[in-house]
Each structure stands twice: as structure tokens, then as C-alpha cells.
Amino acid sequence: MKRTTLMVTAIAIALSASAQKKWTLTECIDYALQNNITLQQAKLQKQSATEERKQAKAALLPSLSASTSQSFGYRPWLENGVATVTNGTVNSKVNKTYYNGSYGINAQWTVWNGNQNRNQVKLGEVSEQQAELQTETTANNIQERIAQLYVQILYMNEAVEVNKQSLETSKRNEQRGKEMVEVGKMAKADLAQLTAQRAADEYTIVEAESNIANYKLQLKQLLELTGDEAFDIEMLTAGDEQALAEIPALSTVYETALGGRPEIKNAQLGLKQSDIQMNIAKAGAMPTISINGGVGTSTASMSSQNWDKQIKTNFDASVGASVSVPLFDNRKTKTAVNKARIQREQAQLELLDQQKQLYATIEGYWLDAETNQQKFKTALTTVESEQASYDLLEEQFRLGLKNIVELMTGKDRLLSSQQNKLQAKYTTILNRQLLRFYQGEKMTL
């Protein structure tokens, strides 16, 4: 009974190890958005911007501080002291050391400084929004890269299956060639060509599988999975209907993306930021009005009064206002205003550049989708025609009606058409999905 239990446990462990998790595209994206280090760093930048905004807002309030100072002194040549009478006897005491203390609470409030403090709050809010948008941009870039790698793996995996079918055909041709050499119907040189083709097909499969492993490694790194963790994706076979689906219009995608993409919103905020900085720079030529006040008291050991009496007697309170008017600041304000104006022009150019880059990116995806969809439609007919042609060639070769060159040429044409079909299909699917992603839809397959 114990032995049976151990065997069942061992089998369960083996089945669990073999049942490796297969990651879907959605799972890859969700996991990366939670764990990718670059994205986590962007989120921390947003948190830092939030703290800066809170600090700028807190600067609108008065500041309050408490202070105290304690000092000890020594007068080595002091001759006069304090005389006291005790029981009719006069006692004189000279204290050459003394102690002083002061205590105070002070408040200060900037009432008006050309609205610099309020504009700093606005600037902090804009910076916080920009940091949030930068986080979204990073997340979008990660999602695009994951989709590209995921689809590339699917394409390469299906291409390997086509290459394996081609390898089986090469093996059959090689075996047929050996039989023909034995009966004297084929030269050994022709057989060598068939063998070389079979070896070339095997090499192609090994190379393709190596590329798949490399793409999986890149995808694994985006997900921040450690090196010893097993990783594989769910190998879906995309249907032809996905490649034949309608492609969104270029103008529609661009107009939608223009109003929704975070990089465009970030550039637009750059203009708002430069306007705020312009107002802050102009405030340098305006007066600053402040209110300050405080309460305090002091004590001294040289006094004849008790400590609590000194605290009360020496207590004072004050309140006042100050006005500072800049008259000549060595051109600091003018320079700041000019630099803010230059920064605004740079922000305008940055917005135009972002819009051009967005259009170029969308146009590239759209052209790839349109072109490869047409290639795929053509490839459907081409593969069917090449398959029928090769089947006939193979039969004719078996009967000795076609030579080795014609057979190999036909096989190469068939394999090329099959690979072209796969590449066009998956390229269309990927670029069509990227276009929909730029329209704000979720990345799916």
C-alpha cells in the first residue's frame, strides 16, 4: 500500500511538471504591466511628481517655527556681586558665570509674490499629469513589443511545421532516389542533391527553432521572469479570416489616436507648462508682500527675579509686514522670460514632431497591413496552385518522367509560397491589431 502511494505521488509530480503553463497574450500583457521594471520606474517618477505638487501646494500656507537658544558666560574679572543679609550679617557673592535663555515662536506668510507660488502649484499639477502620461506611454510600448514578439513566435512555430512537412517530403524523395539508384535509373550525383536538400531542410528547422527560443527569451525578459523559470506561450493557429478582416481606415485611426494617445497629450501639456513658466518668470519683476509675526521671552541668571517671573516680564509679541520691490536684478527676470518664450517654441515643435511621429507610425502599420493582406489573398491561390503542380511533379518523378532538377525546383517554389503565405498572414494580423490598439482597443488576438 505504501509503495502504491509513493508511485501515485511520483506520477502526480511528473504530470505536474509536464503540465507547463502556457501564457496567452492577455496574460503576458497583464503580468508585464505589474512586474516590468521599466514600468515600475515610470510609476515611481509619477509618485515623485505627486510629492512635488503637494509641496508646492503646502507653500501657500504660512510657515511656523519654534526656536530657543541657551548660552553660558564667564566674566573672570568681575568684582561686584550680589549682597544679601542673613541674621544681621551681610554676605557678598560674586558670580563670574552666568546663564541666559530665550524662547520664541515665529510665523511667516508670503501674501503675494506675483502669483509665483500659485503658479508653482499649477506647474506641479502639470508635471504630475505628464509623469502619469509617461507611465501610460511606457505601458503602451511594452504592450506593442509583447504583441510583436508573441505573433512572431506564432508565425515561426507554424513555419516550423511547414518546414517539417517539407522535410518529410525531402526524406521521401531521398528514399525514392536510393531505390532508383539501385535499379540504375538515377545517378549517384542526383541522389547527392536529394540528400543535400534533406539536410538543408533539417538545418532550416534547427535554425527556426533557435529563433523561436530567442523570441521567447525576449518575451520572458519583458515579463521579468527569472532565468530558471520555465516559459512557453499558448500556440494558437491564427485563422485565415483574421488576416482577411477589414483594416481600419488610416485617417480614422490617426484622428482617434490624436485625441487619445498619451504621448500627444504629454506634448500638449508641454505647451501649458511653458505658459505657466512664462508667468512665473514675469513675476520676478513684481513686488513681494509678506506678513510675519512672533512671540518670545527670555531669562537670565544674573537677574534677581525668579525664572517664572522673568518669563512673564520679558514676554513680547510682534507682527509686521514687509514689501520687497525689485529695482535692478542684473537682467535675471528678462533672461528668465526670454528662456520661457524659447521653451514654449520648443514645446510647439515637440508637439508637431510627436504628431508627425504618430502619423508615420500609424501609416507604417496601415501600409504593412494593406500590403500583406493583398499578398495573403494572392498567396492563397499561389499555394494551392504550387501544391497541385508539385504533386504532379512528384508523381512524374516517381515514374521517371521528370528529372531531379525539376523536382527540386518545384519543391522550392511550393515551400517559398507556403512561407510567403504565413508571413503575409501573421504580418497582416499583427499590424491590423496594432492599428486597433492605437484606436484605444485592448491588445488581443
C-alpha positions as CSV (number, residue, x, y, z in Angstrom):
1,M,0.0,0.0,0.0
2,K,2.8,2.4,0.9
3,R,4.6,1.5,-2.3
4,T,1.5,2.2,-4.3
5,T,1.1,5.6,-2.6
6,L,4.7,6.6,-3.5
7,M,4.1,5.6,-7.1
8,V,0.9,7.7,-7.3
9,T,2.7,10.6,-5.8
10,A,5.7,10.3,-8.2
11,I,3.3,10.1,-11.2
12,A,1.4,13.2,-9.9
13,I,4.6,15.1,-9.6
14,A,5.7,14.1,-13.1
15,L,2.4,15.2,-14.6
16,S,2.5,18.5,-12.7
17,A,6.0,19.2,-14.1
18,S,4.9,18.3,-17.6
19,A,1.8,20.4,-17.5
20,Q,3.8,23.6,-18.0
21,K,1.8,26.9,-18.0
22,K,1.0,28.2,-21.5
23,W,0.9,32.0,-21.5
24,T,-1.8,33.8,-23.5
25,L,-1.2,37.2,-24.9
26,T,-3.5,38.8,-22.4
27,E,-1.7,37.0,-19.5
28,C,1.7,38.2,-20.8
29,I,0.5,41.8,-21.0
30,D,-1.2,41.8,-17.6
31,Y,1.8,40.3,-15.9
32,A,4.3,42.7,-17.6
33,L,2.2,45.7,-16.6
34,Q,2.5,44.6,-13.0
35,N,6.1,43.5,-12.9
36,N,8.2,45.1,-15.7
37,I,11.0,47.1,-14.1
38,T,11.0,50.0,-16.6
39,L,7.3,50.5,-16.0
40,Q,7.8,50.3,-12.2
41,Q,10.4,53.0,-12.5
42,A,8.0,55.2,-14.5
43,K,5.4,54.8,-11.8
44,L,7.9,55.9,-9.2
45,Q,8.6,59.0,-11.2
46,K,4.9,59.8,-11.1
47,Q,4.8,59.3,-7.3
48,S,7.8,61.7,-7.0
49,A,5.9,64.3,-9.2
50,T,2.9,63.9,-6.8
51,E,5.1,64.8,-3.8
52,E,6.4,67.8,-5.6
53,R,2.9,69.0,-6.3
54,K,1.9,68.6,-2.7
55,Q,4.9,70.5,-1.5
56,A,4.1,73.4,-3.9
57,K,0.5,73.5,-2.6
58,A,1.7,73.5,1.0
59,A,3.9,76.5,0.3
60,L,0.7,78.6,0.0
61,L,0.2,78.3,3.8
62,P,2.1,80.2,6.5
63,S,5.2,78.7,8.0
64,L,5.5,78.3,11.7
65,S,8.7,77.6,13.7
66,A,9.7,77.4,17.3
67,S,13.2,78.4,18.5
68,T,15.2,78.5,21.6
69,S,18.8,79.5,22.5
70,Q,20.7,78.7,25.7
71,S,24.1,80.3,26.5
72,F,26.6,80.2,29.3
73,G,29.0,83.1,30.0
74,Y,32.1,83.7,32.2
75,R,33.4,87.0,33.5
76,P,36.8,86.3,35.1
77,W,37.5,89.9,36.3
78,L,34.1,90.8,37.7
79,E,34.4,92.4,41.2
80,N,30.9,93.5,42.1
81,G,28.5,90.8,43.1
82,V,25.2,90.4,44.9
83,A,24.9,91.3,48.6
84,T,22.4,89.5,50.9
85,V,21.7,90.0,54.6
86,T,21.2,86.9,56.7
87,N,20.6,87.2,60.5
88,G,22.1,90.7,60.5
89,T,25.2,89.6,58.6
90,V,25.9,91.0,55.1
91,N,27.1,88.4,52.7
92,S,28.6,89.3,49.3
93,K,28.7,86.8,46.4
94,V,30.4,87.4,43.1
95,N,29.0,85.0,40.3
96,K,31.5,85.1,37.5
97,T,29.5,82.6,35.5
98,Y,26.0,83.3,34.2
99,Y,23.3,81.7,32.1
100,N,20.9,83.2,29.5
101,G,17.9,81.6,27.7
102,S,15.5,82.8,25.0
103,Y,12.3,81.2,23.7
104,G,10.2,82.2,20.7
105,I,7.6,81.1,18.1
106,N,7.7,82.8,14.7
107,A,5.3,82.8,11.7
108,Q,5.8,84.0,8.2
109,W,3.4,84.1,5.3
110,T,4.0,85.3,1.7
111,V,0.8,87.1,0.9
112,W,1.6,87.9,-2.7
113,N,4.7,87.4,-4.9
114,G,3.3,88.0,-8.4
115,N,1.4,84.7,-8.1
116,Q,4.6,82.7,-8.3
117,N,3.5,80.4,-5.5
118,R,0.1,79.7,-7.1
119,N,1.7,79.1,-10.5
120,Q,4.1,76.7,-8.9
121,V,1.1,74.7,-7.8
122,K,-0.2,74.7,-11.3
123,L,3.2,73.7,-12.6
124,G,3.3,70.8,-10.1
125,E,-0.1,69.6,-11.3
126,V,1.0,69.7,-14.9
127,S,4.2,67.8,-14.1
128,E,2.2,65.2,-12.2
129,Q,-0.1,64.7,-15.2
130,Q,3.0,64.4,-17.5
131,A,4.5,61.8,-15.3
132,E,1.2,59.8,-15.4
133,L,1.1,60.1,-19.2
134,Q,4.8,59.0,-19.5
135,T,3.8,55.9,-17.5
136,E,1.0,55.2,-19.9
137,T,3.4,55.7,-22.9
138,T,5.8,53.2,-21.3
139,A,3.0,50.7,-20.8
140,N,1.8,51.1,-24.4
141,N,5.4,50.5,-25.7
142,I,5.6,47.3,-23.6
143,Q,2.3,46.1,-24.9
144,E,3.3,46.7,-28.5
145,R,6.6,44.9,-28.1
146,I,4.9,41.9,-26.4
147,A,2.4,41.6,-29.2
148,Q,5.1,41.8,-31.8
149,L,7.1,39.0,-30.1
150,Y,4.1,36.9,-29.4
151,V,2.9,37.0,-33.0
152,Q,6.4,36.4,-34.3
153,I,6.6,33.2,-32.1
154,L,3.2,32.0,-33.5
155,Y,4.4,32.7,-37.1
156,M,7.8,30.9,-36.5
157,N,6.1,28.0,-34.9
158,E,3.7,27.5,-37.8
159,A,6.6,28.0,-40.2
160,V,8.5,25.2,-38.5
161,E,5.5,22.9,-39.0
162,V,5.6,23.7,-42.7
163,N,9.4,23.1,-42.8
164,K,8.8,19.7,-41.1
165,Q,6.3,18.8,-43.8
166,S,8.9,19.8,-46.3
167,L,11.5,17.7,-44.6
168,E,9.2,14.6,-44.7
169,T,8.8,15.2,-48.5
170,S,12.6,15.5,-48.8
171,K,13.0,12.2,-47.0
172,R,10.6,10.5,-49.3
173,N,12.3,11.9,-52.3
174,E,15.7,10.8,-50.9
175,Q,14.4,7.3,-50.3
176,R,12.9,7.2,-53.8
177,G,16.2,8.3,-55.2
178,K,18.1,5.5,-53.4
179,E,15.7,3.0,-54.9
180,M,16.2,4.4,-58.3
181,V,20.0,4.4,-57.9
182,E,19.8,0.7,-57.0
183,V,17.9,-0.2,-60.2
184,G,20.1,2.1,-62.3
185,K,17.6,4.8,-63.1
186,M,19.4,7.6,-61.3
187,A,22.9,8.7,-61.0
188,K,24.6,9.0,-57.6
189,A,25.2,12.7,-58.2
190,D,21.4,13.3,-58.4
191,L,20.9,11.3,-55.2
192,A,23.5,13.5,-53.5
193,Q,21.4,16.5,-54.4
194,L,18.4,15.0,-52.8
195,T,20.4,14.2,-49.7
196,A,21.7,17.8,-49.6
197,Q,18.1,19.1,-49.8
198,R,17.0,16.9,-46.9
199,A,20.0,18.1,-44.9
200,A,19.2,21.7,-45.8
201,D,15.6,21.2,-44.6
202,E,16.9,19.8,-41.3
203,Y,19.2,22.8,-40.8
204,T,16.3,25.2,-41.6
205,I,14.2,23.6,-38.8
206,V,17.0,23.8,-36.3
207,E,17.6,27.5,-37.1
208,A,13.9,28.3,-36.9
209,E,13.6,26.6,-33.5
210,S,16.6,28.6,-32.3
211,N,14.9,31.8,-33.4
212,I,11.7,30.8,-31.5
213,A,13.8,30.2,-28.4
214,N,15.3,33.6,-28.7
215,Y,12.0,35.3,-29.2
216,K,10.6,33.5,-26.1
217,L,13.7,34.7,-24.1
218,Q,13.0,38.3,-25.1
219,L,9.3,37.9,-24.2
220,K,10.3,36.3,-20.9
221,Q,12.7,39.2,-20.1
222,L,9.9,41.7,-20.7
223,L,7.8,39.9,-18.2
224,E,10.8,40.0,-15.7
225,L,10.7,36.2,-15.3
226,T,13.9,34.7,-13.8
227,G,16.2,32.5,-15.8
228,D,15.3,29.3,-14.1
229,E,11.5,29.7,-14.6
230,A,10.0,27.6,-17.5
231,F,8.2,29.7,-20.1
232,D,6.1,28.9,-23.1
233,I,3.1,30.6,-24.8
234,E,-0.2,29.2,-26.0
235,M,0.5,28.1,-29.6
236,L,-2.7,29.3,-31.3
237,T,-3.1,28.8,-35.0
238,A,-4.5,32.0,-36.5
239,G,-7.3,31.6,-38.9
240,D,-7.3,32.9,-42.5
241,E,-10.4,35.0,-41.6
242,Q,-8.3,37.1,-39.2
243,A,-6.0,38.1,-42.0
244,L,-8.9,38.8,-44.3
245,A,-10.8,41.0,-41.8
246,E,-11.4,44.7,-42.6
247,I,-8.5,47.0,-41.9
248,P,-9.4,50.4,-40.3
249,A,-9.0,53.5,-42.4
250,L,-5.7,55.4,-42.0
251,S,-7.4,58.7,-41.4
252,T,-9.8,57.2,-38.8
253,V,-7.0,55.6,-36.8
254,Y,-4.9,58.8,-36.8
255,E,-7.8,61.1,-35.8
256,T,-8.7,58.7,-32.9
257,A,-5.1,58.3,-31.8
258,L,-4.5,62.1,-32.0
259,G,-7.1,62.6,-29.2
260,G,-6.2,59.6,-27.1
261,R,-2.5,58.7,-27.2
262,P,-0.6,59.7,-24.1
263,E,2.5,61.0,-26.0
264,I,0.3,63.6,-27.8
265,K,-1.4,64.6,-24.5
266,N,2.1,64.9,-22.9
267,A,3.3,67.2,-25.7
268,Q,0.2,69.3,-25.4
269,L,0.8,69.7,-21.6
270,G,4.3,70.8,-22.5
271,L,2.7,73.9,-24.1
272,K,0.7,74.5,-20.9
273,Q,3.8,74.0,-18.8
274,S,5.7,76.6,-20.8
275,D,2.9,79.2,-20.4
276,I,3.0,78.7,-16.6
277,Q,6.7,79.0,-16.6
278,M,6.4,82.3,-18.5
279,N,4.1,83.7,-15.8
280,I,6.5,82.6,-13.1
281,A,9.4,84.3,-14.9
282,K,7.4,87.6,-15.4
283,A,6.6,87.6,-11.6
284,G,10.3,88.2,-11.0
285,A,9.7,91.9,-11.8
286,M,6.7,92.2,-9.3
287,P,6.8,93.2,-5.6
288,T,6.6,90.6,-2.9
289,I,4.4,91.2,0.2
290,S,4.9,89.2,3.3
291,I,3.4,89.1,6.8
292,N,5.5,88.0,9.8
293,G,4.9,87.8,13.5
294,G,6.2,86.1,16.6
295,V,6.1,85.8,20.3
296,G,9.1,85.3,22.7
297,T,10.6,85.7,26.1
298,S,13.9,85.3,27.8
299,T,15.6,84.5,31.1
300,A,18.9,85.3,32.7
301,S,20.7,84.0,35.8
302,M,22.0,87.5,36.6
303,S,18.5,88.7,37.2
304,S,17.2,89.0,40.7
305,Q,13.7,87.8,39.6
306,N,12.6,84.2,39.6
307,W,12.6,82.2,36.4
308,D,8.8,82.2,36.0
309,K,8.7,85.9,36.8
310,Q,11.2,86.6,34.1
311,I,9.2,84.5,31.6
312,K,6.2,86.7,32.2
313,T,8.0,90.0,32.5
314,N,10.2,89.5,29.4
315,F,7.3,88.2,27.2
316,D,6.8,90.2,24.0
317,A,4.8,89.8,20.8
318,S,5.2,91.4,17.4
319,V,3.6,91.5,14.0
320,G,4.7,93.2,10.8
321,A,4.5,93.3,7.1
322,S,7.3,93.7,4.5
323,V,7.3,94.7,0.9
324,S,10.1,93.9,-1.5
325,V,10.3,95.7,-4.8
326,P,12.9,94.6,-7.3
327,L,14.6,97.6,-9.0
328,F,17.6,96.1,-10.7
329,D,18.3,92.3,-10.8
330,N,21.2,92.1,-13.3
331,R,18.8,91.1,-16.1
332,K,17.7,87.9,-14.3
333,T,14.0,88.4,-14.9
334,K,14.4,89.3,-18.6
335,T,16.6,86.3,-19.2
336,A,14.1,84.1,-17.5
337,V,11.2,85.5,-19.6
338,N,13.2,85.0,-22.8
339,K,14.1,81.5,-21.9
340,A,10.5,80.7,-21.1
341,R,9.5,82.1,-24.5
342,I,12.1,79.9,-26.2
343,Q,10.9,76.9,-24.2
344,R,7.4,77.5,-25.5
345,E,8.6,77.5,-29.1
346,Q,10.4,74.2,-28.3
347,A,7.2,72.8,-26.9
348,Q,5.3,73.7,-30.0
349,L,7.9,72.0,-32.2
350,E,7.8,68.9,-29.9
351,L,4.0,68.7,-30.3
352,L,4.4,68.9,-34.1
353,D,7.2,66.3,-34.0
354,Q,5.1,63.9,-31.9
355,Q,2.1,64.3,-34.3
356,K,4.4,63.6,-37.2
357,Q,5.9,60.5,-35.5
358,L,2.4,59.3,-34.6
359,Y,1.2,59.6,-38.2
360,A,4.4,57.9,-39.5
361,T,4.0,55.0,-37.1
362,I,0.3,54.5,-37.9
363,E,0.9,54.9,-41.6
364,G,3.6,52.3,-41.4
365,Y,1.3,49.8,-39.7
366,W,-1.5,50.6,-42.1
367,L,0.7,50.1,-45.2
368,D,2.0,46.8,-43.8
369,A,-1.5,45.6,-43.1
370,E,-2.9,46.6,-46.5
371,T,0.1,45.3,-48.5
372,N,0.3,42.0,-46.7
373,Q,-3.4,41.4,-46.8
374,Q,-3.2,41.7,-50.6
375,K,-0.2,39.4,-50.6
376,F,-2.1,36.9,-48.5
377,K,-5.0,36.8,-50.8
378,T,-2.7,36.2,-53.7
379,A,-0.7,33.6,-51.7
380,L,-3.9,31.6,-51.0
381,T,-4.2,30.9,-54.8
382,T,-0.5,30.5,-55.3
383,V,-0.1,27.9,-52.6
384,E,-3.0,25.9,-54.0
385,S,-1.5,26.1,-57.5
386,E,2.0,25.2,-56.4
387,Q,0.8,22.3,-54.3
388,A,-1.1,20.8,-57.2
389,S,1.9,21.4,-59.5
390,Y,4.3,19.7,-57.1
391,D,2.0,16.7,-56.5
392,L,2.1,16.2,-60.3
393,L,5.8,16.6,-60.4
394,E,6.4,14.2,-57.7
395,E,4.3,11.5,-59.4
396,Q,6.0,12.2,-62.7
397,F,9.4,11.9,-61.0
398,R,8.4,8.6,-59.4
399,L,7.5,7.4,-62.9
400,G,10.8,8.7,-64.3
401,L,9.2,11.4,-66.4
402,K,10.8,14.3,-64.6
403,N,14.4,14.8,-63.6
404,I,15.8,15.8,-60.2
405,V,16.3,19.5,-61.1
406,E,12.6,19.9,-62.0
407,L,11.5,18.1,-58.8
408,M,13.7,20.2,-56.5
409,T,12.7,23.4,-58.3
410,G,9.0,22.6,-57.8
411,K,9.6,21.8,-54.1
412,D,11.4,25.1,-53.6
413,R,8.6,27.0,-55.2
414,L,6.0,25.3,-53.0
415,L,7.9,25.9,-49.8
416,S,8.5,29.5,-50.8
417,S,4.8,30.1,-51.5
418,Q,3.8,28.5,-48.2
419,Q,6.3,30.6,-46.2
420,N,5.1,33.8,-48.1
421,K,1.5,32.9,-47.2
422,L,2.4,32.5,-43.5
423,Q,4.4,35.7,-43.3
424,A,1.7,37.7,-45.1
425,K,-1.0,36.3,-42.8
426,Y,0.7,37.0,-39.5
427,T,2.1,40.4,-40.6
428,T,-1.5,41.4,-41.5
429,I,-2.9,40.2,-38.2
430,L,-0.3,41.9,-36.2
431,N,-0.5,45.3,-37.9
432,R,-4.3,45.2,-38.0
433,Q,-4.3,44.6,-34.2
434,L,-1.8,47.4,-33.7
435,L,-4.0,49.8,-35.6
436,R,-6.9,48.9,-33.4
437,F,-4.7,49.3,-30.4
438,Y,-3.9,52.9,-31.5
439,Q,-7.7,53.4,-31.6
440,G,-7.8,52.6,-27.9
441,E,-8.9,49.0,-28.1
442,K,-7.3,46.3,-26.0
443,M,-4.5,44.2,-27.4
444,T,-5.9,40.8,-28.3
445,L,-5.5,38.0,-30.9
